[in-house]
Amino acid sequence: MASFLNTMIFGIYPYIALAVLALGSIIRYDREPYTWRSGSSQLLRRRQLVMGSVLFHVGVLIVFFGHLVGLLTPIQLFDLVGISHTFKQIMAIVVGGVAGGFALIGATMLAHRRLFDPRIRATSSFADNAIILLLWLQLALGLATIPISLNHLDGHEMVTFMAWAQGIFTFDFAASGYIAEAHPVFKLHLFLGLTIFLVFPFTRLVHMLSVPLRYFWRPGYQIVRSKRAPGGIGAE
């Protein structure tokens, strides 16, 4: 039974979550483009919003890209450039711990603001509240893996998760078996991460896919005031 559940959750569920993430995002953008936003409430408790948002977004971006590079970079590439598994494990603990701590503090501020300010709570949907709590729990679980990782500084456990993640993207149907003996905290962290991918298209998180990078290279605009009166008649 345990083997069956492990295969379902870590061998099949990842494909379901990733498929819903991709197709759901495309369909939402095509059918409901005006909902493709985060839904600002910046006029209420602005200072708490700014502080919490900066800590949360900076921390989450570092954690996300750290996971992306750390898990999906071929192991042979790290070996080729001389980065040992131990060094990689320590860097993941230090950088991930600091960034995760910032993100958790920011998420706590944002969750407190959304749940305990009556005006903001009144304008928040169930999805708004649920996703910030899911993200908070995911960050807390990520930090909870650090004490466990400190007992595996040889990097073997990290290599195991790299093999699993890369196996999912290369359609290795034995990938779920690689983490069958992983610590339950790691498994819960992975499961919740996949669940966040699953609900991603149905929440405000979709705005992450619309980072306005084009503003960095677009030509500038010049505002010109016209003295022309309404109706096309020149002003005196």
LOFI-909227 format. One record per residue (C-alpha): residue number from 1; residue in one letter; x, y, z. Coordinates in Angstrom, 3 decimals, padded with zeros to 6 digits. Example, Ala and Ser with C-alpha at 12.3 -4.5 7.8 and 13.67 -1.06 7.14 Angstrom:
2
ATOM   num   residuo         xx         yy         zz
ATOM     1         A    012.300   -004.500    007.800
ATOM     2         S    013.670   -001.060    007.140
//
This chain:
236
ATOM   num   residuo         xx         yy         zz
ATOM     1         M    000.000    000.000    000.000
ATOM     2         A    002.827    002.381    000.884
ATOM     3         S    004.506    001.683   -002.454
ATOM     4         F    001.243    002.340   -004.310
ATOM     5         L    000.705    005.679   -002.548
ATOM     6         N    004.297    006.697   -003.190
ATOM     7         T    003.883    005.950   -006.900
ATOM     8         M    000.573    007.823   -007.083
ATOM     9         I    001.802    010.922   -005.248
ATOM    10         F    005.339    011.192   -006.599
ATOM    11         G    005.054    009.351   -009.899
ATOM    12         I    001.641    010.278   -011.311
ATOM    13         Y    000.484    013.352   -009.376
ATOM    14         P    003.392    015.510   -010.677
ATOM    15         Y    002.160    015.072   -014.261
ATOM    16         I   -001.407    015.940   -013.268
ATOM    17         A   -000.239    019.070   -011.415
ATOM    18         L    002.046    020.234   -014.241
ATOM    19         A   -000.609    019.583   -016.900
ATOM    20         V   -003.222    021.591   -014.987
ATOM    21         L   -000.646    024.340   -014.404
ATOM    22         A    000.127    024.671   -018.119
ATOM    23         L   -003.316    024.130   -019.639
ATOM    24         G   -005.197    025.976   -016.895
ATOM    25         S   -002.972    029.046   -017.245
ATOM    26         I   -003.375    029.115   -021.030
ATOM    27         I   -007.161    028.724   -020.843
ATOM    28         R   -007.525    031.384   -018.152
ATOM    29         Y   -005.413    033.861   -020.097
ATOM    30         D   -007.423    033.181   -023.243
ATOM    31         R   -010.904    033.234   -021.711
ATOM    32         E   -010.554    035.561   -018.714
ATOM    33         P   -007.688    037.965   -019.470
ATOM    34         Y   -009.083    040.676   -017.190
ATOM    35         T   -008.694    038.378   -014.171
ATOM    36         W   -004.968    037.955   -014.928
ATOM    37         R   -003.825    040.173   -012.081
ATOM    38         S   -002.969    040.061   -008.403
ATOM    39         G   -005.823    042.288   -007.227
ATOM    40         S   -004.287    045.188   -005.322
ATOM    41         S   -005.379    046.347   -001.879
ATOM    42         Q   -002.506    048.788   -001.453
ATOM    43         L   -004.705    051.617   -000.201
ATOM    44         L   -005.235    049.685    003.027
ATOM    45         R   -002.335    049.210    005.491
ATOM    46         R    000.135    050.263    002.818
ATOM    47         R    003.268    050.119    004.995
ATOM    48         Q    002.605    046.540    006.087
ATOM    49         L    001.832    045.599    002.479
ATOM    50         V    005.068    047.085    001.141
ATOM    51         M    007.322    045.562    003.808
ATOM    52         G    005.660    042.172    003.676
ATOM    53         S    005.502    042.130   -000.110
ATOM    54         V    009.180    042.996   -000.574
ATOM    55         L    010.362    040.371    001.924
ATOM    56         F    008.011    037.754    000.511
ATOM    57         H    008.689    038.311   -003.180
ATOM    58         V    012.471    038.616   -002.872
ATOM    59         G    012.667    035.545   -000.648
ATOM    60         V    010.321    033.449   -002.793
ATOM    61         L    012.114    034.338   -006.036
ATOM    62         I    015.471    033.276   -004.590
ATOM    63         V    013.980    030.061   -003.205
ATOM    64         F    012.125    029.261   -006.439
ATOM    65         F    015.072    029.764   -008.771
ATOM    66         G    017.351    028.043   -006.277
ATOM    67         H    015.108    024.988   -006.390
ATOM    68         L    014.807    025.226   -010.176
ATOM    69         V    018.563    025.336   -010.766
ATOM    70         G    019.434    022.985   -007.930
ATOM    71         L    016.985    020.251   -008.869
ATOM    72         L    017.005    020.381   -012.660
ATOM    73         T    020.678    021.003   -013.403
ATOM    74         P    022.212    017.660   -014.458
ATOM    75         I    024.313    016.156   -011.690
ATOM    76         Q    027.129    015.551   -014.177
ATOM    77         L    027.389    019.302   -014.778
ATOM    78         F    028.080    019.992   -011.102
ATOM    79         D    030.708    017.239   -011.151
ATOM    80         L    032.232    018.671   -014.324
ATOM    81         V    032.773    022.141   -012.827
ATOM    82         G    034.033    020.704   -009.568
ATOM    83         I    031.104    021.577   -007.272
ATOM    84         S    030.926    018.861   -004.665
ATOM    85         H    027.655    017.518   -003.329
ATOM    86         T    028.639    018.639    000.153
ATOM    87         F    029.264    022.223   -000.952
ATOM    88         K    026.002    022.255   -002.877
ATOM    89         Q    024.125    020.945    000.164
ATOM    90         I    025.638    023.595    002.461
ATOM    91         M    024.890    026.396   -000.011
ATOM    92         A    021.310    025.193   -000.317
ATOM    93         I    020.928    025.225    003.460
ATOM    94         V    022.470    028.685    003.927
ATOM    95         V    020.949    030.514    000.949
ATOM    96         G    017.641    028.673    001.161
ATOM    97         G    017.452    029.219    004.897
ATOM    98         V    018.051    032.966    004.713
ATOM    99         A    015.769    033.515    001.696
ATOM   100         G    013.127    031.208    003.124
ATOM   101         G    013.244    033.078    006.422
ATOM   102         F    012.696    036.410    004.674
ATOM   103         A    009.842    034.939    002.635
ATOM   104         L    008.198    033.421    005.720
ATOM   105         I    008.341    036.734    007.596
ATOM   106         G    006.858    038.485    004.572
ATOM   107         A    004.152    035.837    004.181
ATOM   108         T    003.290    036.165    007.867
ATOM   109         M    002.861    039.921    007.501
ATOM   110         L    000.738    039.526    004.372
ATOM   111         A   -001.405    036.793    005.932
ATOM   112         H   -001.923    038.833    009.114
ATOM   113         R   -002.903    041.870    007.053
ATOM   114         R   -005.343    039.904    004.898
ATOM   115         L   -006.945    037.897    007.695
ATOM   116         F   -007.114    040.410    010.542
ATOM   117         D   -007.967    043.681    008.820
ATOM   118         P   -011.786    043.663    008.525
ATOM   119         R   -011.809    045.796    005.361
ATOM   120         I   -009.251    043.666    003.541
ATOM   121         R   -010.850    040.443    004.733
ATOM   122         A   -014.214    041.620    003.404
ATOM   123         T   -012.782    042.107   -000.089
ATOM   124         S   -010.719    038.899   -000.110
ATOM   125         S   -011.951    035.719   -001.748
ATOM   126         F   -011.539    032.219   -000.368
ATOM   127         A   -008.783    031.614   -002.949
ATOM   128         D   -006.909    034.753   -001.797
ATOM   129         N   -006.858    033.568    001.810
ATOM   130         A   -006.184    029.928    000.991
ATOM   131         I   -003.189    030.561   -001.268
ATOM   132         I   -001.341    032.793    001.192
ATOM   133         L   -001.850    030.179    003.910
ATOM   134         L   -000.668    027.413    001.570
ATOM   135         L    002.434    029.417    000.705
ATOM   136         W    003.088    030.141    004.386
ATOM   137         L    002.837    026.431    005.214
ATOM   138         Q    005.074    025.510    002.292
ATOM   139         L    007.745    027.973    003.424
ATOM   140         A    007.525    026.679    006.998
ATOM   141         L    007.926    023.094    005.775
ATOM   142         G    010.909    024.120    003.672
ATOM   143         L    012.620    025.620    006.701
ATOM   144         A    011.708    022.517    008.712
ATOM   145         T    013.794    020.415    006.316
ATOM   146         I    016.986    022.271    007.278
ATOM   147         P    017.662    020.406    010.561
ATOM   148         I    017.186    017.135    008.670
ATOM   149         S    019.520    018.233    005.885
ATOM   150         L    022.197    019.128    008.434
ATOM   151         N    022.437    015.408    009.178
ATOM   152         H    023.107    014.663    005.497
ATOM   153         L    025.906    017.041    004.573
ATOM   154         D    027.387    014.462    002.216
ATOM   155         G    024.766    015.646   -000.282
ATOM   156         H    023.428    012.168   -000.974
ATOM   157         E    019.873    013.112   -000.066
ATOM   158         M    019.947    016.154   -002.362
ATOM   159         V    021.209    014.005   -005.230
ATOM   160         T    018.240    011.709   -004.616
ATOM   161         F    015.768    014.590   -005.022
ATOM   162         M    017.632    015.802   -008.117
ATOM   163         A    017.289    012.342   -009.638
ATOM   164         W    013.552    012.348   -008.844
ATOM   165         A    012.893    015.827   -010.305
ATOM   166         Q    014.912    015.168   -013.445
ATOM   167         G    013.271    011.760   -013.766
ATOM   168         I    009.831    013.387   -013.829
ATOM   169         F    010.832    015.667   -016.715
ATOM   170         T    012.510    012.841   -018.635
ATOM   171         F    009.521    010.512   -018.146
ATOM   172         D    011.430    008.061   -015.992
ATOM   173         F    008.567    005.962   -014.648
ATOM   174         A    010.769    004.679   -011.837
ATOM   175         A    011.348    008.214   -010.519
ATOM   176         S    008.943    007.868   -007.577
ATOM   177         G    011.050    005.017   -006.230
ATOM   178         Y    014.069    007.279   -005.820
ATOM   179         I    012.450    009.104   -002.880
ATOM   180         A    010.504    006.202   -001.399
ATOM   181         E    012.639    006.301    001.762
ATOM   182         A    012.834    010.100    002.071
ATOM   183         H    011.929    011.778    005.354
ATOM   184         P    008.167    012.496    005.684
ATOM   185         V    008.812    016.246    006.021
ATOM   186         F    010.495    016.282    002.616
ATOM   187         K    007.637    014.275    001.119
ATOM   188         L    005.028    016.632    002.558
ATOM   189         H    007.024    019.596    001.241
ATOM   190         L    007.084    018.076   -002.248
ATOM   191         F    003.388    017.176   -002.156
ATOM   192         L    002.361    020.665   -001.084
ATOM   193         G    004.596    022.194   -003.749
ATOM   194         L    002.887    020.094   -006.423
ATOM   195         T   -000.503    021.095   -005.017
ATOM   196         I    000.425    024.769   -005.350
ATOM   197         F    001.231    024.093   -009.013
ATOM   198         L   -002.174    022.437   -009.341
ATOM   199         V   -004.153    025.405   -007.972
ATOM   200         F   -001.871    028.024   -009.549
ATOM   201         P   -004.112    028.859   -012.560
ATOM   202         F   -007.132    029.443   -010.327
ATOM   203         T   -005.528    031.979   -007.986
ATOM   204         R   -003.869    035.392   -008.048
ATOM   205         L   -000.517    033.635   -008.485
ATOM   206         V   -000.963    033.803   -012.262
ATOM   207         H    000.393    037.350   -012.187
ATOM   208         M    003.834    035.772   -011.691
ATOM   209         L    003.728    034.796   -015.380
ATOM   210         S    003.316    038.415   -016.427
ATOM   211         V    006.534    039.946   -015.137
ATOM   212         P    006.788    043.248   -017.094
ATOM   213         L    010.328    042.681   -018.347
ATOM   214         R    009.564    044.598   -021.560
ATOM   215         Y    009.562    047.834   -019.559
ATOM   216         F    013.352    047.549   -019.283
ATOM   217         W    013.922    047.897   -023.021
ATOM   218         R    010.830    049.616   -024.403
ATOM   219         P    011.349    053.157   -025.813
ATOM   220         G    010.355    056.013   -023.571
ATOM   221         Y    007.125    057.913   -023.902
ATOM   222         Q    006.739    061.648   -023.966
ATOM   223         I    003.494    063.178   -022.745
ATOM   224         V    002.412    066.148   -024.856
ATOM   225         R   -000.302    068.470   -023.641
ATOM   226         S   -002.640    069.673   -026.342
ATOM   227         K   -004.212    073.153   -026.301
ATOM   228         R   -006.923    071.999   -028.627
ATOM   229         A   -010.380    072.559   -027.166
ATOM   230         P   -013.012    069.800   -027.201
ATOM   231         G   -014.633    069.416   -030.597
ATOM   232         G   -011.442    070.277   -032.492
ATOM   233         I   -011.816    074.078   -032.170
ATOM   234         G   -008.560    075.790   -031.317
ATOM   235         A   -008.309    077.449   -027.937
ATOM   236         E   -007.845    081.147   -027.757
//
